[in-house]
């Protein structure tokens, strides 16, 4: 990378509680997609932890 080249800007993260009135329809739709993706990621992590917890409980029951 050349020093004169501008650095790519990171994508704006979704901020909870942000004033939605300032966002366009496109930005709001993008926000919904990102929030749905994050919800799926959190649910998968919860399921992985429950599975791990159940396996550990089964080991200590015997």
Backbone as a chain_set.jsonl record, in Angstrom:
{"seq": "XXXXXXXXXXXXXXXXXXXXXXXXXXXXXXXXXXXXXXXXXXXXXXXXXXXXXXXXXXXXXX", "coords": {"N": [[0.847, -1.183, 0.0], [0.575, 2.164, -0.86], [1.731, 5.182, 0.639], [0.359, 7.427, -0.07], [-2.12, 6.6, -0.822], [-5.523, 6.569, 0.082], [-6.756, 5.158, 3.108], [-8.958, 2.372, 3.254], [-12.226, 2.864, 4.453], [-13.651, 1.488, 7.385], [-16.668, -0.46, 7.513], [-19.652, 1.035, 8.688], [-20.733, 0.29, 11.889], [-23.659, -1.203, 13.308], [-25.443, 0.637, 15.604], [-26.991, 0.26, 18.61], [-29.957, 1.852, 19.695], [-29.596, 4.106, 18.229], [-30.616, 7.135, 16.599], [-33.161, 6.656, 14.446], [-34.461, 8.247, 12.649], [-32.742, 9.711, 11.126], [-31.764, 8.075, 9.186], [-31.736, 6.665, 5.888], [-34.132, 4.859, 3.814], [-32.814, 2.767, 2.54], [-30.566, 2.506, 4.201], [-31.837, 1.742, 6.554], [-32.928, -0.72, 5.776], [-30.551, -2.128, 5.307], [-29.596, -2.127, 7.892], [-31.48, -3.793, 9.15], [-30.846, -6.247, 7.929], [-28.229, -6.643, 8.889], [-28.724, -6.765, 11.659], [-30.339, -9.059, 11.783], [-28.498, -10.967, 10.931], [-26.684, -10.821, 13.054], [-28.352, -11.635, 15.134], [-28.803, -14.313, 14.403], [-26.19, -15.268, 14.683], [-25.771, -14.971, 17.44], [-27.772, -16.667, 18.444], [-26.813, -19.135, 17.49], [-24.462, -19.355, 18.972], [-25.501, -19.506, 21.569], [-26.845, -21.969, 21.358], [-24.641, -23.663, 20.922], [-23.334, -23.4, 23.376], [-25.267, -24.445, 25.114], [-25.339, -27.089, 24.214], [-22.746, -27.89, 24.84], [-22.83, -27.583, 27.601], [-24.781, -29.509, 28.279], [-23.437, -31.83, 27.516], [-21.31, -31.81, 29.311], [-22.735, -32.027, 31.717], [-23.786, -34.582, 31.402], [-21.485, -36.149, 31.585], [-20.752, -35.821, 34.254], [-22.934, -36.917, 35.581], [-22.81, -39.655, 35.517]], "CA": [[0.0, 0.0, 0.0], [1.308, 3.407, -0.97], [1.382, 6.126, 1.7], [-0.541, 8.438, -0.603], [-3.44, 6.019, -1.03], [-6.382, 6.659, 1.274], [-7.108, 3.876, 3.732], [-10.396, 2.08, 3.136], [-12.957, 3.093, 5.706], [-14.413, 0.315, 7.828], [-18.12, -0.309, 7.42], [-20.258, 1.564, 9.905], [-21.394, -0.738, 12.686], [-25.004, -0.877, 13.785], [-25.419, 1.103, 16.98], [-28.307, 0.144, 19.237], [-30.464, 3.089, 20.262], [-29.306, 5.211, 17.32], [-31.796, 7.825, 16.077], [-33.479, 6.074, 13.147], [-35.043, 9.263, 11.771], [-31.699, 10.278, 10.269], [-31.33, 7.059, 8.229], [-32.559, 6.475, 4.694], [-34.784, 3.558, 3.71], [-31.757, 1.806, 2.215], [-29.766, 2.296, 5.415], [-32.666, 0.989, 7.495], [-32.982, -2.102, 5.291], [-29.226, -2.705, 5.581], [-29.54, -2.315, 9.345], [-32.255, -4.993, 9.453], [-30.059, -7.409, 7.492], [-27.12, -6.806, 9.834], [-29.271, -7.201, 12.946], [-30.772, -10.453, 11.62], [-27.269, -11.759, 10.888], [-26.155, -10.86, 14.417], [-29.272, -12.471, 15.913], [-28.489, -15.706, 14.052], [-24.887, -15.59, 15.267], [-25.957, -15.101, 18.891], [-28.546, -17.9, 18.684], [-25.917, -20.273, 17.26], [-23.55, -19.433, 20.118], [-26.297, -20.006, 22.696], [-27.05, -23.399, 21.137], [-23.357, -24.347, 21.138], [-23.071, -23.424, 24.82], [-26.211, -25.392, 25.721], [-24.878, -28.423, 23.849], [-21.546, -28.137, 25.637], [-23.289, -27.709, 28.991], [-25.459, -30.794, 28.385], [-22.413, -32.873, 27.436], [-20.584, -31.794, 30.596], [-23.638, -32.553, 32.741], [-23.895, -36.028, 31.19], [-20.251, -36.764, 32.069], [-20.735, -35.81, 35.705], [-24.063, -37.68, 36.115], [-22.492, -41.077, 35.607]], "C": [[0.884, 1.235, 0.0], [0.823, 4.373, 0.119], [0.366, 7.16, 1.229], [-1.959, 7.913, -0.833], [-4.284, 6.166, 0.238], [-6.697, 5.257, 1.803], [-8.601, 3.623, 3.528], [-11.073, 2.264, 4.485], [-13.691, 1.818, 6.107], [-15.907, 0.599, 7.725], [-18.663, 0.178, 8.76], [-21.006, 0.444, 10.626], [-22.791, -0.262, 13.087], [-24.89, -0.518, 15.256], [-26.829, 1.013, 17.548], [-28.706, 1.476, 19.851], [-30.21, 4.313, 19.39], [-30.612, 5.83, 16.815], [-32.059, 7.344, 14.654], [-34.029, 7.108, 12.161], [-34.014, 9.825, 10.797], [-31.254, 9.313, 9.173], [-32.292, 6.966, 7.052], [-33.208, 5.098, 4.729], [-33.741, 2.481, 3.435], [-30.906, 1.482, 3.443], [-30.549, 1.495, 6.45], [-32.779, -0.478, 7.081], [-31.666, -2.814, 5.542], [-29.09, -3.018, 7.07], [-30.301, -3.579, 9.751], [-31.5, -6.264, 9.074], [-28.933, -7.684, 8.488], [-27.609, -7.299, 11.194], [-29.739, -8.653, 12.89], [-29.559, -11.374, 11.612], [-26.673, -11.899, 12.297], [-27.039, -11.721, 15.319], [-28.999, -13.95, 15.655], [-27.175, -16.148, 14.695], [-24.995, -15.812, 16.779], [-26.725, -16.382, 19.218], [-27.687, -19.148, 18.488], [-24.957, -20.438, 18.431], [-24.276, -19.946, 21.36], [-26.497, -21.509, 22.561], [-25.769, -24.183, 21.378], [-23.055, -24.451, 22.625], [-24.01, -24.395, 25.538], [-25.794, -26.825, 25.427], [-23.663, -28.815, 24.682], [-21.919, -28.378, 27.109], [-23.956, -29.07, 29.213], [-24.456, -31.948, 28.36], [-21.636, -32.952, 28.753], [-21.454, -32.355, 31.711], [-23.765, -34.061, 32.62], [-22.659, -36.742, 31.719], [-20.275, -36.861, 33.594], [-21.909, -36.547, 36.335], [-23.702, -39.142, 36.32], [-21.493, -41.385, 36.672]], "O": [[1.833, 1.329, 0.778], [-0.355, 4.376, 0.474], [-0.395, 7.703, 2.03], [-2.891, 8.696, -1.017], [-3.8, 5.911, 1.341], [-6.877, 4.31, 1.038], [-9.41, 4.546, 3.618], [-10.545, 1.864, 5.522], [-14.284, 1.147, 5.262], [-16.349, 1.742, 7.835], [-18.187, -0.222, 9.823], [-21.816, -0.26, 10.024], [-23.05, 0.937, 13.187], [-24.318, -1.263, 16.051], [-27.755, 1.627, 17.019], [-27.879, 2.153, 20.46], [-30.567, 5.43, 19.765], [-31.601, 5.122, 16.626], [-31.258, 7.602, 13.755], [-34.055, 6.856, 10.956], [-34.381, 10.36, 9.751], [-30.451, 9.685, 8.317], [-33.498, 7.162, 7.197], [-32.873, 4.268, 5.574], [-33.783, 1.406, 4.032], [-30.57, 0.324, 3.688], [-29.977, 0.657, 7.147], [-32.733, -1.372, 7.926], [-31.657, -3.977, 5.946], [-28.537, -4.049, 7.451], [-29.831, -4.347, 10.591], [-31.515, -7.244, 9.819], [-28.712, -8.83, 8.881], [-26.975, -8.156, 11.81], [-29.553, -9.399, 13.852], [-29.587, -12.444, 12.219], [-26.213, -12.976, 12.677], [-26.534, -12.453, 16.17], [-28.969, -14.749, 16.592], [-27.065, -17.271, 15.189], [-24.383, -16.731, 17.325], [-26.374, -17.098, 20.155], [-27.82, -20.114, 19.24], [-24.671, -21.565, 18.836], [-23.718, -20.737, 22.12], [-26.338, -22.246, 23.533], [-25.807, -25.257, 21.976], [-22.57, -25.484, 23.087], [-23.594, -25.089, 26.466], [-25.885, -27.687, 26.302], [-23.572, -29.942, 25.169], [-21.378, -29.272, 27.761], [-23.716, -29.713, 30.235], [-24.608, -32.925, 29.094], [-21.343, -34.043, 29.242], [-20.959, -33.087, 32.568], [-23.842, -34.755, 33.634], [-22.776, -37.844, 32.253], [-19.862, -37.874, 34.158], [-21.882, -36.787, 37.542], [-24.243, -39.795, 37.213], [-21.13, -42.546, 36.861]]}, "num_chains": 1, "name": "protein.A"}
